[in-house]
Structure formats: C-alpha cells, structure tokens
Amino acid sequence: MLNKLERLLAKAGISLPDRQKQQLVDYVGLLNKWNKAYNLTSVRNPQEMLVRHILDSIVVEPYLKGTRFIDVGTGPGLPGIPLAIVRPDAHFTLLDSLGKRVRFLRQVQHELKLDNVTPVQSRVEDFPAEPPFDGVISRAFASLSDMINWCQHLPGLSGRFYALKGLRPDDELALMPANAELEKIVRLNVPELEGERHLVIVKPHKS
C-alpha cells in the first residue's frame, strides 16, 4: 500500500514526509475495516481508495487559503481527513449529520493521533460558525447553489467555498446565487483516476 501511495504521489508531483504517508495508508486501513460494518464508501478495494479517496482529496491542498476549514457533508472524512494529515498546521471541522460516520471519524482521530480535526454531528444549517471559517469545503455534497445557500453563514469575510466536482459544472455555475461569485475553476490532476476532476472556488458576498 505504501509503495502504491508513493508511486501515485510521485505521478502527482506531491512530496510528503514519511509520517504523513503512513497516516494516509493507516486511514485507508481503517476505512476498509469499518466499511464492512458501517458501509462508509462504495469503494471496496483499498488500492482503489488510494486513488479515488486519498489522491482525489489531497490534490486540492495547494489551493486552500487559511488555517480554519470546515468539511461539510464529510461522510467518512473526505476530503477532510486526508487534508488534515497533509496540512497539520491547519484545523479541520468535519461535519456530518449521521452518527455512525461521526463515530468512525472519532476513531480515526484517536488512532491516527490527529489533534487538528474536530468531528461534529450536525446538519449544516444548524451549525454555528463561531468564529467563521477561512474555507468551506465539500465533495459530492450538494449543488453549488445549495452549498452556498445552506453554508452562507460559515465563511468569514475573506473566506471561500471550495467545491470538489467531477466534470466542469457549467450548468450549476449558470444557476449560482447572486450572493456569491466564481473566483476560479482549477482542473485537477489525479493520477490513475478515470474521468475529470475540478475544484470550483467561490467567493461569497458578505453584507
């Protein structure tokens, strides 16, 4: 697993310390182990998890600005856990409404000794952002307009929405609400992944 991860990182041009690489592999191990009982992800093969969950998450790290992030609809911790591992100086709140997922996240936090994550069970509309966040991240959580409307209370004045998407979501961009503007779309390179990946960065308009 470690060899496979190192090959993928090399292809993506990402350099990580050994400890972080081991944590990423250990996270996949926990995901695979708990998946059997908790049904956390439809991806069953740990080698495939390295591509579709780990690399797919950490390729966005260079584009995140700030130190306080919230991953909304994090599920089993994607992309929040891999990002927290590769950016230990930032803090990630991992928000999900399902108790079993949050229990899994607490186990991951404990076993991987991640002191920069806070798993929270809550609906996003009910979660107070005190203080507000530098970045609101989501992966396969909702459409852009729903994400912006449901999460508009979360980013600070200079905060951003970071939406991880597959194909470039031009139909969603056309329906984006007036209280936000598109800042940038980044086409992501995820080695060995079929299909396109894009990061959509949106600037909220704070009244």
RODO-2510 file (C-alpha; in nm, 4 decimals, decimal comma):
residues 207
     n   res          X          Y          Z
     1     m     0,0000     0,0000     0,0000
     2     l     0,2779     0,2396     0,0906
     3     n     0,4591     0,1646    -0,2360
     4     k     0,1420     0,2267    -0,4344
     5     l     0,0837     0,5563    -0,2493
     6     e     0,4412     0,6667    -0,3157
     7     r     0,4023     0,5925    -0,6878
     8     l     0,0783     0,7936    -0,7015
     9     l     0,2319     1,0868    -0,5131
    10     a     0,5312     1,0889    -0,7484
    11     k     0,2999     1,0968    -1,0511
    12     a     0,1082     1,3874    -0,8967
    13     g     0,4281     1,5725    -0,8088
    14     i     0,3448     1,5695    -0,4379
    15     s     0,6154     1,5262    -0,1737
    16     l     0,5147     1,4226     0,1795
    17     p     0,7053     1,3252     0,4970
    18     d     0,7067     0,9533     0,5838
    19     r     0,4811     1,0048     0,8847
    20     q     0,2073     1,1627     0,6716
    21     k     0,2326     0,8854     0,4122
    22     q     0,1934     0,6256     0,6864
    23     q    -0,1073     0,8102     0,8317
    24     l    -0,2757     0,8148     0,4888
    25     v    -0,2220     0,4407     0,4481
    26     d    -0,3457     0,3772     0,8038
    27     y    -0,6577     0,5827     0,7295
    28     v    -0,7312     0,3640     0,4260
    29     g    -0,6858     0,0600     0,6522
    30     l    -0,9436     0,1957     0,8984
    31     l    -1,1797     0,2891     0,6170
    32     n    -1,1565    -0,0611     0,4748
    33     k    -1,2031    -0,2255     0,8156
    34     w    -1,5025    -0,0166     0,9252
    35     n    -1,6594    -0,0156     0,5782
    36     k    -1,7698    -0,3766     0,6180
    37     a    -1,9994    -0,2905     0,9097
    38     y    -2,0717     0,0802     0,8536
    39     n    -2,0959     0,0982     0,4718
    40     l    -1,8942     0,4210     0,4618
    41     t    -1,7973     0,4152     0,0945
    42     s    -1,8951     0,2253    -0,2198
    43     v    -1,5248     0,1792    -0,2976
    44     r    -1,4331    -0,1647    -0,1610
    45     n    -1,0756    -0,2064    -0,2801
    46     p    -0,8116    -0,0350    -0,0604
    47     q    -0,5801     0,0169    -0,3620
    48     e    -0,8655     0,1970    -0,5353
    49     m    -0,9289     0,4043    -0,2199
    50     l    -0,5752     0,5424    -0,2534
    51     v    -0,6681     0,6876    -0,5925
    52     r    -1,0349     0,7781    -0,5502
    53     h    -1,0253     0,8989    -0,1897
    54     i    -0,6700     0,9907    -0,0882
    55     l    -0,5179     1,1436    -0,4034
    56     d    -0,8546     1,2854    -0,5066
    57     s    -0,8627     1,4748    -0,1757
    58     i    -0,5057     1,5953    -0,1310
    59     v    -0,4608     1,7388    -0,4828
    60     v    -0,6712     2,0377    -0,3721
    61     e    -0,4417     2,1258    -0,0797
    62     p    -0,2259     2,3821    -0,2674
    63     y    -0,5373     2,5893    -0,3459
    64     l    -0,6685     2,6200     0,0116
    65     k    -0,6033     2,9565     0,1748
    66     g    -0,6175     2,9982     0,5516
    67     t    -0,5906     2,7768     0,8578
    68     r    -0,9522     2,7047     0,9619
    69     f    -1,1643     2,4863     0,7384
    70     i    -1,4948     2,3037     0,7596
    71     d    -1,5695     1,9954     0,5503
    72     v    -1,9481     1,9850     0,5123
    73     g    -2,1123     1,6504     0,4470
    74     t    -1,7737     1,4920     0,5163
    75     g    -1,9073     1,1341     0,5164
    76     p    -1,6173     0,9116     0,6268
    77     g    -1,3865     1,2173     0,6350
    78     l    -1,3416     1,3045     0,2686
    79     p    -1,1659     1,5233     0,1825
    80     g    -1,1173     1,6488     0,5411
    81     i    -0,9075     1,3667     0,6920
    82     p    -0,6515     1,3406     0,4086
    83     l    -0,6250     1,7215     0,4003
    84     a    -0,5786     1,7378     0,7777
    85     i    -0,2987     1,4816     0,7503
    86     v    -0,1105     1,6721     0,4780
    87     r    -0,1741     2,0139     0,6348
    88     p    -0,1078     1,9599     1,0075
    89     d    -0,0813     2,3350     1,0776
    90     a    -0,4475     2,3912     0,9764
    91     h    -0,7627     2,2867     1,1628
    92     f    -1,0499     2,0965     1,0028
    93     t    -1,4036     2,0689     1,1405
    94     l    -1,5633     1,7544     0,9951
    95     l    -1,9397     1,7957     0,9781
    96     d    -2,1862     1,5171     0,9106
    97     s    -2,5447     1,4512     1,0154
    98     l    -2,5032     1,0727     1,0524
    99     g    -2,3933     0,9421     1,3908
   100     k    -2,2173     0,6300     1,2624
   101     r    -1,9940     0,8378     1,0367
   102     v    -1,9022     1,0719     1,3211
   103     r    -1,8218     0,7716     1,5436
   104     f    -1,5890     0,6450     1,2725
   105     l    -1,4240     0,9883     1,2461
   106     r    -1,3618     0,9956     1,6223
   107     q    -1,1974     0,6537     1,5958
   108     v    -0,9765     0,7794     1,3107
   109     q    -0,8877     1,0895     1,5114
   110     h    -0,7901     0,8717     1,8085
   111     e    -0,5940     0,6048     1,6184
   112     l    -0,4063     0,8442     1,3887
   113     k    -0,3491     1,0954     1,6725
   114     l    -0,4928     1,3832     1,4678
   115     d    -0,5229     1,6826     1,7002
   116     n    -0,6213     1,9186     1,4159
   117     v    -0,9656     1,7721     1,3424
   118     t    -1,2995     1,8135     1,5212
   119     p    -1,5734     1,5687     1,4174
   120     v    -1,9226     1,7180     1,4659
   121     q    -2,2642     1,5582     1,4208
   122     s    -2,4985     1,8291     1,2964
   123     r    -2,6985     1,9485     0,9998
   124     v    -2,5048     2,2244     0,8301
   125     e    -2,7916     2,4750     0,8658
   126     d    -2,7876     2,4259     1,2450
   127     f    -2,4127     2,4565     1,2951
   128     p    -2,2918     2,7959     1,4242
   129     a    -1,9660     2,9254     1,2760
   130     e    -1,8010     3,0915     1,5725
   131     p    -1,5544     3,2147     1,4663
   132     p    -1,6208     3,1936     1,0891
   133     f    -1,4069     2,9719     0,8679
   134     d    -1,1393     3,0516     0,6095
   135     g    -1,2712     2,7785     0,3836
   136     v    -1,5906     2,5747     0,3417
   137     i    -1,5072     2,2510     0,1594
   138     s    -1,7417     1,9956     0,0075
   139     r    -1,7037     1,6877    -0,2073
   140     a    -2,0158     1,5369    -0,3634
   141     f    -2,2264     1,7165    -0,1016
   142     a    -2,4724     1,9296    -0,2973
   143     s    -2,5116     2,1540    -0,5994
   144     l    -2,3182     2,4825    -0,5899
   145     s    -2,6309     2,6885    -0,5243
   146     d    -2,7428     2,4599    -0,2401
   147     m    -2,3947     2,4625    -0,0905
   148     i    -2,3799     2,8431    -0,0998
   149     n    -2,7325     2,8880     0,0394
   150     w    -2,7003     2,6279     0,3167
   151     c    -2,3462     2,7298     0,4151
   152     q    -2,3528     3,1090     0,3698
   153     h    -2,3150     3,1643     0,7472
   154     l    -1,9901     2,9625     0,7637
   155     p    -1,7159     3,1560     0,5764
   156     g    -1,5516     3,4672     0,7186
   157     l    -1,5041     3,7959     0,5318
   158     s    -1,2104     3,6634     0,3308
   159     g    -1,3365     3,3027     0,3334
   160     r    -1,4041     3,0894     0,0266
   161     f    -1,6189     2,7975    -0,0807
   162     y    -1,4204     2,5065    -0,2242
   163     a    -1,6387     2,2591    -0,4146
   164     l    -1,4763     1,9387    -0,5435
   165     k    -1,6510     1,8358    -0,8630
   166     g    -1,6104     1,5806    -1,1420
   167     l    -1,6876     1,7329    -1,4790
   168     r    -1,6776     2,1112    -1,5007
   169     p    -2,0238     2,2018    -1,3593
   170     d    -2,1272     2,4676    -1,6110
   171     d    -2,4987     2,4049    -1,5509
   172     e    -2,4513     2,4643    -1,1763
   173     l    -2,2375     2,7737    -1,2388
   174     a    -2,5187     2,9209    -1,4500
   175     l    -2,7565     2,8878    -1,1526
   176     m    -2,5224     3,0293    -0,8887
   177     p    -2,6979     3,2691    -0,6480
   178     a    -2,6307     3,6428    -0,6536
   179     n    -2,4686     3,6396    -0,3089
   180     a    -2,1543     3,4728    -0,4463
   181     e    -1,9206     3,4946    -0,7449
   182     l    -1,6966     3,2446    -0,9185
   183     e    -1,3308     3,3119    -0,8403
   184     k    -1,1565     3,0249    -1,0150
   185     i    -1,2004     2,6775    -1,1620
   186     v    -0,8979     2,4505    -1,1370
   187     r    -0,8700     2,1326    -1,3428
   188     l    -0,7099     1,8789    -1,1107
   189     n    -0,4633     1,6067    -1,1990
   190     v    -0,5421     1,2826    -1,0132
   191     p    -0,3126     1,0007    -1,1327
   192     e    -0,4856     0,6760    -1,2383
   193     l    -0,8330     0,8240    -1,1931
   194     e    -1,0823     0,7832    -1,4733
   195     g    -1,2798     1,0947    -1,5581
   196     e    -1,2202     1,4634    -1,4933
   197     r    -1,1872     1,6427    -1,1611
   198     h    -1,2343     2,0147    -1,0991
   199     l    -1,2072     2,2408    -0,7977
   200     v    -1,4542     2,5300    -0,8028
   201     i    -1,3526     2,8236    -0,5811
   202     v    -1,6340     3,0667    -0,4995
   203     k    -1,6129     3,3995    -0,3193
   204     p    -1,9186     3,4793    -0,1031
   205     h    -2,0542     3,8320    -0,0913
   206     k    -2,0835     3,9281     0,2735
   207     s    -2,3347     4,2003     0,3517
***
